[in-house]
Amino acid sequence: MDTPPTPLAAPSPAARQARPEVTLAVCRGACRLMRQAGHSVLLELPLPDGRRADIFAVGRGGELVIVEVKSSIEDWRVDEKWPDYLDWCDLLYVAVPVDFPQSLIPEEIGLIVADAYGGEILRHPPRRPVAAARRKALLIDCARLASERLARLEDPDFGDLAR
């Protein structure tokens, strides 16, 4: 005789949303938080080592912040590259949805909880100053990327500039 299936608990709101929607919501909220704190943000900044920062923020004083966005436990577990970002920023955060188990995030990186409307820093990371020459190179890369993105909005038919 077959036993009836056991009813499952209702999934959390983040689990009901498609993962790309959760990622976009967390990214938007984390960007809003950074901007409210006086940082200018760039999304998907290529780093010299081949990595790509989800959110790269530059503070008024030139401090460099990377925020990695993680939409789910699976996203966190398969992506073990967060230590690689430490060489490219003064402060490293991970931004997660509200229902993410925060204990999974190591103490040595900052923690942001965010949704589509904003975010909150739950834990600040230790500051690890970037070397001056590296900081200068990153700031030049940021300025060039931001300028190129703006130029493409104003003239999408022009194409790529010589690099």
Backbone torsions as a table, in degrees:
resi	resn	phi	psi	omega
1	MET	NA	131.0	-179.8
2	ASP	-77.9	139.2	175.6
3	THR	-91.5	145.2	179.9
4	PRO	-67.4	149.8	179.9
5	PRO	-64.0	145.7	177.5
6	THR	-76.0	129.9	178.6
7	PRO	-66.3	140.9	179.6
8	LEU	-92.9	153.1	175.4
9	ALA	-66.2	149.8	178.7
10	ALA	-63.6	135.9	179.2
11	PRO	-66.6	152.8	178.3
12	SER	-66.7	162.2	178.8
13	PRO	-56.2	-40.4	179.8
14	ALA	-66.5	-35.1	179.6
15	ALA	-69.8	-30.5	179.4
16	ARG	-73.2	-28.7	178.3
17	GLN	-77.0	148.9	173.8
18	ALA	-65.5	146.1	-176.3
19	ARG	-56.5	-42.4	177.5
20	PRO	-60.5	-34.5	178.4
21	GLU	-67.1	-39.7	178.0
22	VAL	-65.5	-45.1	179.2
23	THR	-58.1	-46.8	179.4
24	LEU	-62.8	-40.4	-179.5
25	ALA	-65.1	-46.4	-179.3
26	VAL	-65.2	-40.8	179.0
27	CYS	-63.0	-45.6	179.6
28	ARG	-60.9	-46.9	179.9
29	GLY	-63.9	-40.4	178.7
30	ALA	-67.2	-37.7	176.5
31	CYS	-64.6	-42.1	177.4
32	ARG	-60.4	-42.6	178.4
33	LEU	-60.8	-46.8	179.6
34	MET	-61.4	-43.7	-179.4
35	ARG	-66.6	-37.9	176.8
36	GLN	-64.0	-28.6	178.8
37	ALA	-84.6	2.9	176.7
38	GLY	93.2	11.4	179.1
39	HIS	-92.9	150.3	169.3
40	SER	-98.8	137.4	-173.5
41	VAL	-118.2	146.2	169.9
42	LEU	-126.1	136.7	177.4
43	LEU	-96.0	146.8	174.9
44	GLU	53.5	55.3	179.1
45	LEU	-83.4	119.5	174.8
46	PRO	-68.7	133.4	178.2
47	LEU	-100.6	155.7	-177.8
48	PRO	-57.8	-23.9	-179.8
49	ASP	-87.3	6.1	178.8
50	GLY	96.6	-14.2	176.1
51	ARG	-72.7	168.5	178.6
52	ARG	-134.0	122.0	179.1
53	ALA	-80.8	128.1	177.6
54	ASP	-59.2	-50.5	176.6
55	ILE	-130.4	125.8	175.1
56	PHE	-117.8	119.2	-175.9
57	ALA	-118.9	140.1	178.4
58	VAL	-117.9	122.7	179.8
59	GLY	-80.3	168.4	180.0
60	ARG	-58.0	-32.7	-179.6
61	GLY	-90.4	7.9	179.5
62	GLY	88.7	4.9	178.3
63	GLU	-67.1	143.3	-176.7
64	LEU	-108.0	126.1	-177.0
65	VAL	-125.9	132.3	171.3
66	ILE	-112.9	134.8	174.6
67	VAL	-120.7	117.7	174.3
68	GLU	-92.1	131.5	-178.3
69	VAL	-99.7	126.2	178.0
70	LYS	-124.4	123.5	-173.4
71	SER	-94.5	-14.5	-176.0
72	SER	-158.4	168.5	176.1
73	ILE	-60.4	-43.0	-179.2
74	GLU	-61.5	-42.1	178.6
75	ASP	-59.6	-41.8	178.9
76	TRP	-66.5	-45.6	-174.0
77	ARG	-69.1	-34.6	-178.5
78	VAL	-82.2	-13.4	-176.5
79	ASP	-110.4	97.3	-177.9
80	GLU	-104.1	25.2	-174.7
81	LYS	-93.0	1.9	-176.0
82	TRP	-55.7	-35.3	178.5
83	PRO	-61.0	-26.2	-180.0
84	ASP	-65.3	-24.4	-178.8
85	TYR	-77.8	-18.6	-175.5
86	LEU	-60.2	-29.0	-179.7
87	ASP	-75.9	-9.7	-171.9
88	TRP	-115.3	8.6	-178.3
89	CYS	-152.9	160.2	174.3
90	ASP	-82.1	-32.0	-177.7
91	LEU	-136.7	134.2	178.7
92	LEU	-120.8	127.3	176.8
93	TYR	-122.1	157.2	166.5
94	VAL	-117.0	131.0	177.0
95	ALA	-106.4	130.6	-176.0
96	VAL	-133.5	162.2	174.3
97	PRO	-69.8	163.8	-175.6
98	VAL	-56.9	-37.3	-175.2
99	ASP	-91.1	11.7	178.2
100	PHE	-73.7	137.5	177.7
101	PRO	-70.2	102.1	-171.5
102	GLN	-63.4	-22.7	-179.4
103	SER	-66.6	-15.0	178.2
104	LEU	-73.6	-21.4	-176.0
105	ILE	-84.6	122.9	-178.5
106	PRO	-59.4	149.3	-178.4
107	GLU	-63.4	-24.7	-175.3
108	GLU	-79.2	-0.6	174.0
109	ILE	-124.6	153.8	-178.7
110	GLY	-74.0	161.5	-177.3
111	LEU	-130.0	125.9	175.0
112	ILE	-120.0	134.5	171.7
113	VAL	-108.7	129.2	-173.4
114	ALA	-144.5	156.5	168.9
115	ASP	-135.9	-169.7	-174.1
116	ALA	-65.4	-14.7	-173.5
117	TYR	-104.3	-13.0	-179.8
118	GLY	164.7	-171.9	-179.2
119	GLY	-152.8	172.1	178.8
120	GLU	-142.0	136.0	175.3
121	ILE	-82.5	117.9	177.6
122	LEU	-93.0	-25.8	-180.0
123	ARG	-149.8	127.7	176.1
124	HIS	-86.9	140.9	176.7
125	PRO	-84.1	163.6	171.4
126	PRO	-68.3	147.5	178.1
127	ARG	-82.1	130.3	177.6
128	ARG	-124.8	92.0	-173.5
129	PRO	-59.0	135.5	176.6
130	VAL	-79.6	142.3	177.4
131	ALA	-58.9	146.6	-174.0
132	ALA	-56.3	-44.9	-178.5
133	ALA	-64.6	-40.3	178.6
134	ARG	-67.2	-41.1	178.5
135	ARG	-59.1	-46.9	180.0
136	LYS	-59.4	-45.6	-179.6
137	ALA	-62.8	-41.6	179.1
138	LEU	-66.1	-40.8	179.2
139	LEU	-65.5	-37.6	175.4
140	ILE	-64.8	-44.2	177.6
141	ASP	-58.8	-42.5	179.1
142	CYS	-62.3	-47.2	-179.0
143	ALA	-61.7	-43.6	-179.8
144	ARG	-65.3	-43.4	-179.6
145	LEU	-64.9	-45.1	179.6
146	ALA	-62.2	-42.8	179.1
147	SER	-62.9	-43.6	-179.8
148	GLU	-64.6	-41.5	178.6
149	ARG	-63.3	-41.0	177.9
150	LEU	-65.7	-43.2	179.1
151	ALA	-61.2	-38.7	179.2
152	ARG	-67.0	-32.0	175.6
153	LEU	-67.2	-39.8	-177.9
154	GLU	-78.4	-27.9	-177.1
155	ASP	-144.9	72.6	-174.5
156	PRO	-66.0	-15.7	-177.7
157	ASP	-89.8	-5.2	-174.7
158	PHE	-69.6	-40.2	-177.8
159	GLY	97.3	-171.8	-178.2
160	ASP	-80.0	141.8	173.2
161	LEU	-81.0	156.4	174.6
162	ALA	-62.6	138.2	-177.8
163	ARG	-103.0	NA	NA
